[in-house]
Amino acid sequence: LGAMDGALVEEEETIKAEDVSKAGPMRSKAGPMRGVLRSKGFVWLAELASASVYWAHAGMHFNMEAGHRWYSTQDKSKWPRDKIENISKEIAEGGEERGDRRQ
């Protein structure tokens, strides 16, 4: 299970670049990842709206894994007590539809 601040995601899946495309963006000399050596972070995918996805890329290696659940999809009682004010502010700034989902 993926976890962050105690917010568990029910399943974890790893997707490798070769599963996406044999001539994926890491291999293309004209592709969007041309010149990028390393990248990582959390992303929001429309098909997995309740949880973040962790992206990691180094050279020709690429993977995505289920990350933490977005706070806006959880009951406030599950939020870390010391972060409630900051989380509430972030959700308010994101609006009702987006909440704390951001990239």
Summary of the structure (lengths in Angstrom):
residues: 103
radius of gyration: 15.9
end to end distance: 21.6
largest distance: 48.6
contacts: 246
relative contact order: 0.20
helix: 30%
strand: 28%
